[in-house]
Amino acid sequence: MGRCSLGMMGLVVLCLWATITEAEFIKYRDPKQPLNVRIKDLLRRMTVEEKIGQMVQIDRVVASPDVMKNYYIGSILSGGGSVPGPKASAEAWVNMVNDFQKGSLSTRLGIPMIYGIDAVHGHNNVYNATIFPHNVGLGVTRQPMLYGLGDPKLVKKIGEATALEVRATGIPYTFAPCIAVCKDPRWGRCYESYSEDHKIVQAMTEIIPGLQGDVPPNSPKGVPFVAGKTKVAACAKHFVGDGGTTKGINENNTVIDFHGLLSIHMPAYLDSIRKGVATVMVSYSSWNGVKMHANRDLITGFLKDKLKFRGFVISDWEGIDKITSPPRANYSYSVQAGVLAGIDMVMIPMNYKEFIDDLTFQVKNNIIPMSRIDDAVKRILRVKFVMGLFENPMADLSLVNYLGSKEHRELSREAVRKSLVLLKNGKSAYKPLLPLPKKAQKILVAGSHADNLGYQCGGWTIQWQGVNGNEFIVGTSILTAVRNTVDHTTEIVYNEKPDADFVKSNKFSYAIVVVGETPYVETMGDSMNLTIPEPGPSTITNVCGFVKCVVVVISGRPVGIEPYVAKMDALVAAWLPGSEGQGVADLLFGDYGFTGKLAHTWFKSVDQLPMNVGDPHYDPLFPFGFGLTTKPVKN
């Protein structure tokens, strides 16, 4: 009897122990557990291989469910133009992401991967997405009754719309916003910068709560926040000083003292962290000769320890490779330097086996301490837990109708209207050309950019380098917008490259000339002369010499136009307005008034560069903050 009771008691104890063990086992899977309890519980179960896998981000072209499972890969990205297929639907994107995710969930611990993409002006890699104006235009916007700080409310709405379109394709993470302070327009990424003034850039970090959701009151400082399935993790980039390189050369050296770095290039990071930004991307550039990807003092000492950033730090594409010159000259050193500097997730993105082997060797031989690996993995898991990825790892089709929705296109059209700057209006102040009459006998629309959505959107659109033409972008070209706007009795003549004889032989009431830069990204956009390429200048000369004309410049930065300004009756800086060209026509014909103010100084000559407001040699063609205004008219 006693022996039997003891046996029963032992069974009960065994059952209780099993129940406790089971409850303990699923602790990291329980969303009711405190965040740090979940992180700690999962981390202690992970092998070295599983931890290192979390630190790896690979491009989709080398990913597969088996790769995700066998190497415990923590993240996948789509590089610029890396898509499931030409004109792929939202459903095709969702299915692709979910296939990869199934591989991750089939691992021993079932840690979901996080998929990232460069949605930097809308969901710009994806066919039928709304393409918003690039940041260079958004910095120009102004809130009514306020001067000089952009329109943060508009930018927050753009963040909200972008998050919905990114989530519509099953993706929970975007490498945006770029919070560079572009001090020299010769830089090929200047169009990714809101302004040369850090205060405008700081104000525009309001896109982060648009993308991620508003940080709850009393949220601990530096802890990332992403508000569920309609929001995405954001990424403040590129840490730090990317917009201040010598002569604007991409990935080059930013020469500035620590006070200058803190006062110009760092402030927007403080705002981003306060708003709960989930991740920070490191810059290719150097600060006073030290590669940022190897700068432990700034990544660990300042960003993590001083600013208390608790999200994860990610490298740029092959960022650690470029620690050495030439790149990959000593890859094992690059792995060591980058990880010890404080990089948590490495955008490899192709040769992941070599990275895993090198990092594993260095950890097992105590070259890199396990404490550094644990710090990286904790941060990655923190973001994944916070954004609900463990509870909702699989995407569904519930948001697909948000991609390119009418509401989002209307928002983009509003952003276009607010991002244009009127630089000249009439050869005499008493005889303005704008707004143009909708009813006219015959008008000329000319220029390489008048009917080209690819040129209108710029780089980082469909392809990394952007595209030429209208085939792969759903939107409204400026020519189509003009046709939509004028009176039905007005004859429109479109000639992309008219010669002077053609212009003289037709009796045009006025002309709209749309010219500018062709798409570029990064180093390919670096320019020492900043000229408008032909046939832009000859089109301006051939048209504006013989008929009243407004010139609309499509560009990612101020460009060299001084020789042509006297020939023009009106001049509009339209930047890279994106897919909704109707916003340009809204202003040209007076349905709305011009309100935009320059957020980048417009130089006379490249010989003046770099030249920013406040410099002793400041002598611009159009100064920072300049912009003529018009009032809406009925015509």
C-alpha positions as CSV (number, residue, x, y, z in Angstrom):
1,M,0.0,0.0,0.0
2,G,2.8,2.4,1.0
3,R,4.9,1.4,-1.9
4,C,1.9,1.9,-4.3
5,S,1.2,5.4,-2.8
6,L,4.9,6.3,-3.2
7,G,4.7,5.1,-6.8
8,M,1.6,7.3,-7.4
9,M,3.3,10.2,-5.7
10,G,6.3,9.8,-7.9
11,L,4.2,9.7,-11.0
12,V,2.5,13.0,-9.9
13,V,5.8,14.6,-9.2
14,L,7.0,13.4,-12.6
15,C,3.9,14.8,-14.3
16,L,4.4,18.1,-12.5
17,W,8.0,18.2,-13.5
18,A,7.1,17.5,-17.1
19,T,4.4,20.2,-17.0
20,I,6.9,22.7,-15.6
21,T,9.5,21.7,-18.1
22,E,7.0,22.0,-21.0
23,A,5.9,25.4,-19.8
24,E,9.5,26.5,-19.4
25,F,10.2,25.2,-22.9
26,I,7.6,27.4,-24.5
27,K,8.4,30.5,-22.5
28,Y,9.9,32.3,-25.5
29,R,6.9,31.4,-27.6
30,D,4.5,33.0,-25.0
31,P,3.7,36.6,-26.0
32,K,2.5,37.3,-22.4
33,Q,6.0,36.8,-21.1
34,P,8.1,40.0,-20.6
35,L,10.3,40.8,-23.6
36,N,13.6,40.2,-21.9
37,V,12.4,36.9,-20.5
38,R,11.5,35.7,-24.0
39,I,14.9,36.8,-25.3
40,K,16.9,35.2,-22.5
41,D,14.9,32.0,-22.7
42,L,15.5,31.6,-26.5
43,L,19.1,32.7,-26.4
44,R,20.1,30.0,-23.8
45,R,18.7,27.3,-26.0
46,M,20.6,28.3,-29.1
47,T,23.8,26.7,-30.4
48,V,26.7,28.7,-31.8
49,E,25.6,27.8,-35.3
50,E,22.0,29.0,-34.7
51,K,23.3,32.3,-33.2
52,I,25.6,33.0,-36.1
53,G,22.8,32.1,-38.5
54,Q,20.7,34.9,-37.0
55,M,23.4,37.4,-37.9
56,V,23.3,36.5,-41.5
57,Q,21.3,38.3,-44.2
58,I,21.3,36.9,-47.8
59,D,19.7,38.1,-51.0
60,R,16.7,36.2,-52.3
61,V,18.6,35.0,-55.3
62,V,20.8,32.6,-53.1
63,A,18.0,31.8,-50.7
64,S,15.8,28.7,-50.6
65,P,13.8,26.9,-47.9
66,D,16.6,24.4,-47.5
67,V,19.2,27.1,-47.1
68,M,17.1,28.9,-44.5
69,K,16.7,25.6,-42.6
70,N,20.2,24.2,-42.9
71,Y,22.1,27.4,-42.1
72,Y,19.5,29.0,-39.6
73,I,19.6,32.2,-41.7
74,G,18.1,35.1,-39.8
75,S,17.2,37.4,-42.7
76,I,16.7,37.7,-46.5
77,L,16.6,40.9,-48.6
78,S,15.7,41.9,-52.0
79,G,18.4,44.1,-53.4
80,G,17.4,46.8,-55.9
81,G,15.6,45.0,-58.7
82,S,15.7,41.6,-57.0
83,V,12.1,40.4,-57.6
84,P,10.2,37.1,-58.0
85,G,9.5,38.0,-61.7
86,P,8.8,40.9,-64.0
87,K,5.7,42.7,-63.0
88,A,5.2,40.3,-60.2
89,S,1.9,40.6,-58.3
90,A,1.5,41.1,-54.6
91,E,0.3,37.5,-54.4
92,A,3.6,36.3,-56.0
93,W,5.6,38.3,-53.5
94,V,3.6,36.9,-50.5
95,N,4.0,33.3,-51.8
96,M,7.7,33.8,-52.3
97,V,8.3,35.2,-48.8
98,N,6.1,32.5,-47.2
99,D,8.1,29.7,-48.9
100,F,11.3,31.1,-47.4
101,Q,9.6,31.5,-44.1
102,K,8.5,27.8,-44.0
103,G,12.1,26.8,-44.2
104,S,13.0,29.0,-41.2
105,L,10.0,27.7,-39.2
106,S,11.0,24.1,-39.8
107,T,14.2,24.5,-37.8
108,R,14.6,23.1,-34.3
109,L,13.7,26.4,-32.6
110,G,11.4,27.8,-35.3
111,I,12.9,31.3,-35.3
112,P,11.2,33.3,-38.1
113,M,13.4,35.1,-40.6
114,I,12.8,38.8,-41.3
115,Y,12.6,39.9,-44.9
116,G,13.9,43.4,-45.9
117,I,13.7,45.6,-48.9
118,D,14.6,49.1,-50.0
119,A,11.2,50.8,-50.0
120,V,12.7,54.3,-50.0
121,H,10.1,56.3,-51.9
122,G,7.1,54.0,-51.6
123,H,7.4,50.3,-52.4
124,N,9.6,51.2,-55.3
125,N,10.8,47.7,-56.3
126,V,7.3,46.4,-56.9
127,Y,5.2,46.8,-60.1
128,N,2.0,48.8,-59.6
129,A,3.2,50.3,-56.3
130,T,2.7,54.0,-55.5
131,I,6.0,55.8,-56.1
132,F,6.3,58.8,-53.9
133,P,8.6,61.8,-54.5
134,H,12.2,61.1,-53.4
135,N,13.3,62.7,-50.1
136,V,15.0,65.6,-51.9
137,G,11.5,66.8,-52.8
138,L,9.8,66.0,-49.5
139,G,12.3,68.2,-47.7
140,V,10.9,71.1,-49.7
141,T,7.3,70.7,-48.3
142,R,6.1,73.2,-45.8
143,Q,3.3,73.0,-43.2
144,P,0.8,75.8,-43.5
145,M,1.8,78.7,-41.2
146,L,5.2,77.2,-40.4
147,Y,8.5,78.0,-42.0
148,G,11.5,75.8,-42.5
149,L,10.7,72.4,-41.0
150,G,9.1,70.6,-43.9
151,D,5.7,68.9,-43.5
152,P,6.2,66.1,-41.0
153,K,2.5,65.2,-41.0
154,L,2.6,64.6,-44.7
155,V,5.7,62.5,-44.4
156,K,4.2,60.4,-41.6
157,K,1.2,59.7,-43.9
158,I,3.6,58.6,-46.6
159,G,5.2,56.3,-44.1
160,E,1.8,54.8,-43.2
161,A,1.0,54.2,-46.9
162,T,4.4,52.7,-47.6
163,A,4.1,50.3,-44.7
164,L,0.7,49.1,-46.0
165,E,2.1,48.5,-49.5
166,V,5.2,46.8,-48.2
167,R,3.1,44.5,-46.0
168,A,0.7,43.9,-48.9
169,T,3.6,41.9,-50.5
170,G,4.4,40.0,-47.3
171,I,7.4,42.0,-46.3
172,P,7.8,43.3,-42.7
173,Y,11.1,45.4,-43.0
174,T,12.2,48.4,-45.0
175,F,15.7,49.9,-45.3
176,A,14.3,53.4,-44.8
177,P,14.5,56.3,-44.1
178,C,17.8,57.8,-45.3
179,I,18.6,60.6,-42.8
180,A,21.7,61.8,-44.5
181,V,22.4,65.5,-44.4
182,C,23.7,66.2,-48.0
183,K,26.2,69.0,-47.9
184,D,27.4,68.7,-51.5
185,P,25.0,68.0,-54.5
186,R,27.9,66.3,-56.4
187,W,27.0,63.3,-54.2
188,G,25.1,60.6,-56.2
189,R,22.8,60.0,-53.2
190,C,21.8,63.6,-52.6
191,Y,18.2,62.9,-53.7
192,E,17.9,60.5,-50.8
193,S,18.6,63.4,-48.4
194,Y,15.8,65.6,-47.2
195,S,18.0,68.7,-46.8
196,E,21.4,70.2,-46.2
197,D,19.9,71.5,-42.9
198,H,19.8,68.9,-40.2
199,K,16.8,70.5,-38.6
200,I,14.7,69.6,-41.6
201,V,16.1,66.1,-41.7
202,Q,15.2,65.8,-38.0
203,A,11.7,66.9,-38.6
204,M,11.3,64.4,-41.4
205,T,12.1,61.4,-39.1
206,E,8.3,61.6,-38.5
207,I,8.2,59.0,-41.3
208,I,9.4,56.5,-38.8
209,P,6.3,56.4,-36.6
210,G,4.4,56.4,-40.0
211,L,6.2,53.2,-40.9
212,Q,6.4,51.6,-37.5
213,G,3.5,53.1,-35.5
214,D,3.7,55.6,-32.6
215,V,5.8,54.6,-29.7
216,P,3.6,54.1,-26.6
217,P,4.0,56.5,-23.7
218,N,6.6,55.5,-21.1
219,S,8.3,53.2,-23.6
220,P,11.9,52.6,-22.4
221,K,14.4,54.8,-24.3
222,G,16.0,53.1,-27.3
223,V,13.8,50.0,-27.4
224,P,12.4,49.4,-30.9
225,F,8.7,49.5,-31.5
226,V,6.7,48.1,-34.4
227,A,2.9,48.1,-34.0
228,G,1.8,44.9,-35.6
229,K,0.8,43.5,-39.0
230,T,0.1,46.7,-40.9
231,K,3.4,48.3,-39.9
232,V,7.0,47.5,-40.8
233,A,10.4,47.7,-39.1
234,A,12.3,50.8,-40.3
235,C,16.0,51.5,-40.7
236,A,17.7,54.9,-40.1
237,K,20.7,55.1,-42.4
238,H,23.6,55.5,-43.1
239,F,25.4,55.9,-39.8
240,V,27.0,58.3,-39.8
241,G,28.2,61.3,-41.9
242,D,27.4,59.8,-45.3
243,G,26.2,63.2,-46.7
244,G,29.4,65.0,-45.7
245,T,32.1,63.3,-47.7
246,T,34.9,65.3,-49.5
247,K,33.6,66.6,-52.8
248,G,30.5,64.6,-52.4
249,I,32.3,61.4,-53.5
250,N,30.1,58.4,-52.5
251,E,31.5,56.1,-49.8
252,N,34.4,58.5,-49.3
253,N,35.8,60.2,-46.3
254,T,33.9,62.8,-44.1
255,V,36.5,65.1,-42.6
256,I,34.9,66.9,-39.6
257,D,35.6,67.2,-35.9
258,F,33.6,65.3,-33.3
259,H,31.5,68.4,-32.5
260,G,30.7,68.9,-36.2
261,L,29.7,65.3,-36.5
262,L,27.4,65.5,-33.5
263,S,25.8,68.9,-34.5
264,I,25.2,68.2,-38.2
265,H,25.1,64.5,-39.0
266,M,24.1,62.9,-35.7
267,P,20.9,64.8,-34.5
268,A,18.4,62.9,-36.7
269,Y,19.7,59.6,-35.2
270,L,18.7,60.9,-31.7
271,D,15.2,61.6,-33.0
272,S,15.0,58.2,-34.8
273,I,15.9,56.4,-31.6
274,R,13.5,58.4,-29.6
275,K,10.8,57.4,-32.1
276,G,11.6,53.7,-31.6
277,V,13.4,52.9,-34.8
278,A,14.1,49.2,-35.0
279,T,17.4,49.2,-36.9
280,V,20.3,51.4,-38.0
281,M,22.4,50.8,-41.1
282,V,26.1,51.6,-41.1
283,S,27.6,53.9,-43.8
284,Y,30.1,52.8,-46.4
285,S,31.9,56.1,-45.8
286,S,34.7,56.8,-43.4
287,W,35.0,59.4,-40.6
288,N,38.4,61.1,-40.6
289,G,39.9,58.1,-42.3
290,V,38.3,55.4,-40.2
291,K,35.8,53.1,-42.1
292,M,32.4,53.4,-40.3
293,H,31.9,49.6,-40.7
294,A,34.9,49.2,-38.4
295,N,34.3,52.1,-36.1
296,R,33.7,50.5,-32.7
297,D,33.8,53.9,-30.9
298,L,30.8,55.2,-32.8
299,I,28.8,52.0,-33.3
300,T,29.2,50.5,-29.9
301,G,30.5,53.3,-27.8
302,F,28.2,56.0,-29.0
303,L,25.1,54.5,-30.7
304,K,24.6,51.6,-28.4
305,D,26.2,52.7,-25.1
306,K,25.7,56.5,-25.1
307,L,22.4,56.8,-27.1
308,K,21.0,53.5,-25.6
309,F,19.9,52.1,-29.0
310,R,18.5,48.6,-28.3
311,G,17.5,47.6,-31.9
312,F,20.0,45.9,-34.2
313,V,22.8,47.4,-36.3
314,I,23.0,46.2,-39.9
315,S,25.8,46.5,-42.4
316,D,25.2,47.9,-45.9
317,W,25.4,45.6,-48.9
318,E,28.9,43.9,-48.8
319,G,29.7,46.6,-46.3
320,I,32.2,44.6,-44.3
321,D,34.0,43.5,-47.6
322,K,34.8,47.2,-48.1
323,I,36.5,47.7,-44.8
324,T,39.7,46.8,-46.7
325,S,40.9,48.4,-49.9
326,P,40.5,46.8,-52.3
327,P,37.4,45.1,-51.0
328,R,37.8,41.5,-49.7
329,A,41.6,41.8,-49.6
330,N,41.4,40.2,-46.2
331,Y,37.9,38.9,-45.6
332,S,38.6,37.2,-42.3
333,Y,39.9,40.5,-41.0
334,S,36.8,42.3,-42.3
335,V,34.5,39.8,-40.5
336,Q,36.5,40.4,-37.3
337,A,36.6,44.2,-37.5
338,G,32.9,44.5,-38.5
339,V,31.5,42.3,-35.8
340,L,33.8,43.6,-33.1
341,A,32.8,47.2,-34.1
342,G,29.2,46.3,-33.1
343,I,27.5,45.2,-36.4
344,D,24.8,42.8,-35.4
345,M,23.4,41.6,-38.8
346,V,25.6,41.4,-41.8
347,M,24.2,42.1,-45.3
348,I,26.5,39.6,-46.9
349,P,24.5,39.1,-49.3
350,M,25.8,36.3,-51.6
351,N,28.8,34.4,-50.1
352,Y,27.2,33.5,-46.9
353,K,29.0,30.2,-46.4
354,E,32.3,31.9,-46.3
355,F,31.1,34.4,-43.7
356,I,29.6,31.7,-41.5
357,D,32.8,29.6,-41.7
358,D,35.0,32.6,-40.8
359,L,32.8,33.9,-38.0
360,T,32.4,30.4,-36.5
361,F,36.2,29.9,-36.6
362,Q,36.7,33.2,-34.9
363,V,34.1,32.5,-32.2
364,K,35.4,29.0,-31.4
365,N,38.9,30.3,-31.2
366,N,38.0,33.3,-28.9
367,I,39.0,35.9,-31.5
368,I,35.5,37.2,-31.1
369,P,34.0,36.7,-27.7
370,M,30.6,34.9,-27.2
371,S,29.4,38.0,-25.4
372,R,29.6,40.0,-28.7
373,I,27.6,37.3,-30.5
374,D,25.0,37.2,-27.7
375,D,24.6,41.0,-27.9
376,A,24.0,40.8,-31.6
377,V,21.5,37.9,-31.4
378,K,19.6,39.5,-28.4
379,R,19.1,42.6,-30.5
380,I,17.9,40.7,-33.6
381,L,15.5,38.7,-31.4
382,R,14.3,41.8,-29.7
383,V,13.2,43.3,-33.0
384,K,11.6,40.0,-34.1
385,F,9.7,39.7,-30.8
386,V,8.6,43.3,-30.6
387,M,7.1,43.3,-34.1
388,G,5.1,40.1,-33.5
389,L,7.0,38.0,-36.0
390,F,6.9,34.9,-33.7
391,E,3.1,35.2,-33.4
392,N,2.5,36.1,-37.1
393,P,5.4,34.7,-39.1
394,M,3.4,34.0,-42.3
395,A,2.0,36.7,-44.5
396,D,-1.5,36.6,-46.0
397,L,-3.3,38.2,-48.8
398,S,-5.5,40.5,-46.7
399,L,-3.6,43.7,-47.6
400,V,-3.0,43.2,-51.3
401,N,-5.5,45.8,-52.4
402,Y,-3.5,48.5,-50.7
403,L,-0.7,48.1,-53.4
404,G,-1.0,51.2,-55.6
405,S,-4.4,52.1,-54.1
406,K,-6.3,55.2,-55.3
407,E,-6.0,56.7,-51.8
408,H,-2.2,56.3,-51.8
409,R,-1.9,57.7,-55.3
410,E,-3.9,60.8,-54.2
411,L,-1.5,61.2,-51.2
412,S,1.5,61.0,-53.6
413,R,-0.1,63.6,-55.8
414,E,-0.5,65.9,-52.8
415,A,3.2,65.3,-52.0
416,V,4.1,66.2,-55.5
417,R,2.2,69.5,-55.3
418,K,3.9,70.4,-52.1
419,S,7.4,69.4,-53.2
420,L,7.7,71.6,-56.3
421,V,9.6,74.9,-56.1
422,L,8.8,77.8,-58.3
423,L,12.2,79.5,-59.0
424,K,11.2,82.0,-61.7
425,N,7.8,83.3,-62.8
426,G,7.9,85.8,-65.7
427,K,10.7,87.8,-67.3
428,S,9.2,90.6,-65.3
429,A,7.7,90.4,-61.9
430,Y,4.7,92.2,-63.2
431,K,4.0,89.7,-65.9
432,P,4.0,86.2,-64.4
433,L,3.6,83.2,-66.7
434,L,2.1,80.9,-64.2
435,P,-0.5,79.7,-63.6
436,L,-1.0,78.8,-67.3
437,P,-4.4,79.2,-68.9
438,K,-6.1,75.9,-69.5
439,K,-7.8,77.2,-72.6
440,A,-5.4,78.1,-75.3
441,Q,-5.3,77.7,-79.1
442,K,-2.2,75.4,-79.3
443,I,0.5,74.5,-76.7
444,L,3.7,72.7,-77.1
445,V,4.9,70.0,-74.6
446,A,8.6,69.2,-75.2
447,G,11.5,67.5,-73.6
448,S,13.0,64.1,-72.8
449,H,11.2,63.9,-69.4
450,A,7.7,64.9,-70.4
451,D,6.5,61.4,-71.2
452,N,8.9,59.1,-69.3
453,L,7.7,57.7,-65.9
454,G,11.1,56.1,-65.4
455,Y,12.9,59.4,-65.6
456,Q,10.2,61.0,-63.5
457,C,10.8,58.5,-60.7
458,G,14.6,58.3,-60.8
459,G,16.9,55.7,-59.2
460,W,15.7,53.0,-56.8
461,T,12.6,52.4,-59.0
462,I,11.8,48.9,-60.3
463,Q,15.5,48.4,-60.9
464,W,18.4,49.5,-58.7
465,Q,19.5,52.0,-61.3
466,G,15.9,53.0,-62.3
467,V,14.3,52.4,-65.7
468,N,13.7,54.3,-68.9
469,G,10.1,54.6,-70.3
470,N,6.6,53.9,-69.2
471,E,6.3,50.1,-69.4
472,F,7.2,49.0,-65.9
473,I,5.7,51.8,-63.8
474,V,2.0,52.4,-63.3
475,G,1.3,56.2,-63.0
476,T,0.7,59.4,-64.8
477,S,3.4,61.1,-66.9
478,I,3.6,64.9,-67.0
479,L,2.4,64.9,-70.6
480,T,-0.6,62.8,-69.7
481,A,-1.3,65.1,-66.8
482,V,-1.3,68.1,-69.1
483,R,-3.7,66.4,-71.4
484,N,-5.9,65.6,-68.5
485,T,-6.0,69.2,-67.3
486,V,-6.4,71.5,-70.2
487,D,-9.6,72.5,-71.8
488,H,-11.0,70.1,-74.4
489,T,-10.7,72.7,-77.1
490,T,-6.9,73.2,-76.5
491,E,-4.7,71.5,-79.0
492,I,-1.6,69.9,-77.5
493,V,1.4,69.2,-79.6
494,Y,4.1,66.8,-78.2
495,N,7.6,66.9,-79.6
496,E,10.3,65.4,-77.5
497,K,13.2,67.1,-79.3
498,P,11.9,70.0,-81.4
499,D,14.2,72.0,-83.5
500,A,14.0,75.8,-83.7
501,D,12.3,75.8,-87.2
502,F,9.5,73.6,-85.9
503,V,8.9,75.9,-83.0
504,K,9.0,79.0,-85.2
505,S,6.7,77.6,-87.8
506,N,3.9,76.8,-85.3
507,K,2.0,79.5,-83.6
508,F,2.1,78.1,-80.0
509,S,0.4,80.0,-77.2
510,Y,3.1,78.8,-74.8
511,A,5.3,75.8,-74.2
512,I,6.0,73.4,-71.4
513,V,9.6,72.0,-71.5
514,V,10.4,69.0,-69.2
515,V,14.1,68.1,-69.0
516,G,16.6,66.9,-66.5
517,E,18.8,64.1,-65.2
518,T,18.5,60.5,-66.2
519,P,18.2,57.9,-63.4
520,Y,21.2,57.0,-61.3
521,V,22.1,55.6,-57.9
522,E,25.0,55.8,-55.5
523,T,28.5,56.1,-57.1
524,M,27.1,56.1,-60.6
525,G,25.4,59.3,-59.7
526,D,28.5,61.1,-58.5
527,S,29.0,64.1,-60.8
528,M,31.7,66.7,-60.8
529,N,29.9,69.0,-63.4
530,L,26.2,68.6,-62.5
531,T,25.1,69.5,-66.1
532,I,21.7,68.6,-67.5
533,P,22.5,66.1,-70.3
534,E,21.6,66.7,-73.9
535,P,19.1,67.0,-75.4
536,G,17.9,69.0,-72.4
537,P,19.9,72.3,-73.0
538,S,19.3,72.3,-76.8
539,T,15.5,71.7,-76.2
540,I,15.5,74.7,-73.8
541,T,17.3,76.9,-76.4
542,N,15.2,75.8,-79.3
543,V,11.9,76.3,-77.6
544,C,12.4,79.2,-75.2
545,G,14.1,81.3,-77.8
546,F,10.8,81.5,-79.8
547,V,7.8,81.1,-77.5
548,K,6.8,81.8,-74.0
549,C,8.0,78.7,-72.0
550,V,8.0,77.2,-68.5
551,V,10.9,74.8,-67.9
552,V,10.3,71.9,-65.5
553,V,13.5,70.4,-64.2
554,I,13.4,66.7,-63.2
555,S,16.5,66.1,-61.1
556,G,17.8,64.6,-57.9
557,R,19.6,67.8,-56.8
558,P,20.3,71.3,-57.9
559,V,21.9,71.2,-61.3
560,G,23.8,73.7,-63.5
561,I,21.1,75.9,-65.1
562,E,22.4,79.4,-64.8
563,P,23.3,79.8,-68.5
564,Y,19.6,79.1,-69.5
565,V,17.6,80.9,-66.9
566,A,17.4,84.2,-68.8
567,K,15.8,82.4,-71.8
568,M,13.0,80.9,-69.7
569,D,9.8,82.7,-68.7
570,A,9.3,80.4,-65.8
571,L,11.3,77.7,-64.0
572,V,10.1,74.9,-61.8
573,A,12.2,72.5,-59.8
574,A,10.2,69.3,-59.7
575,W,13.0,67.0,-58.3
576,L,12.0,63.3,-58.7
577,P,8.3,63.4,-58.3
578,G,7.4,59.8,-58.7
579,S,4.5,58.1,-60.3
580,E,1.9,60.8,-59.9
581,G,2.7,63.5,-62.5
582,Q,-0.8,64.9,-62.2
583,G,0.5,66.8,-59.1
584,V,2.8,68.8,-61.5
585,A,-0.1,69.9,-63.7
586,D,-2.1,70.8,-60.6
587,L,0.3,73.6,-60.0
588,L,1.2,74.6,-63.5
589,F,-2.4,75.3,-64.3
590,G,-3.4,76.9,-61.0
591,D,-5.7,74.3,-59.4
592,Y,-3.3,74.7,-56.4
593,G,-0.7,77.2,-55.6
594,F,3.1,76.8,-55.3
595,T,4.3,76.6,-51.7
596,G,7.6,74.7,-51.7
597,K,10.9,76.2,-50.4
598,L,14.4,75.1,-51.4
599,A,15.9,72.7,-48.8
600,H,19.2,72.5,-50.7
601,T,21.1,75.6,-51.9
602,W,21.0,76.1,-55.7
603,F,24.5,77.0,-56.8
604,K,25.6,79.2,-59.8
605,S,28.6,77.2,-60.6
606,V,30.1,73.9,-59.4
607,D,33.3,75.7,-58.7
608,Q,31.4,77.1,-55.6
609,L,30.8,73.7,-54.1
610,P,30.5,72.7,-51.4
611,M,28.4,75.8,-50.5
612,N,25.8,75.7,-47.7
613,V,23.7,78.4,-46.1
614,G,25.9,80.3,-43.6
615,D,29.2,79.7,-45.5
616,P,31.4,82.9,-45.9
617,H,31.4,82.4,-49.7
618,Y,27.6,81.9,-49.9
619,D,26.6,83.4,-53.3
620,P,23.9,81.1,-54.7
621,L,21.7,81.3,-57.8
622,F,18.8,80.6,-55.6
623,P,19.3,80.6,-51.8
624,F,18.3,77.9,-49.3
625,G,14.6,78.6,-48.3
626,F,13.8,80.4,-51.6
627,G,10.6,79.6,-53.5
628,L,8.0,81.9,-55.2
629,T,4.4,81.3,-54.4
630,T,1.2,81.5,-56.5
631,K,-2.5,81.4,-55.5
632,P,-5.0,78.9,-56.9
633,V,-7.1,80.3,-59.8
634,K,-10.2,79.2,-61.6
635,N,-9.6,79.0,-65.3
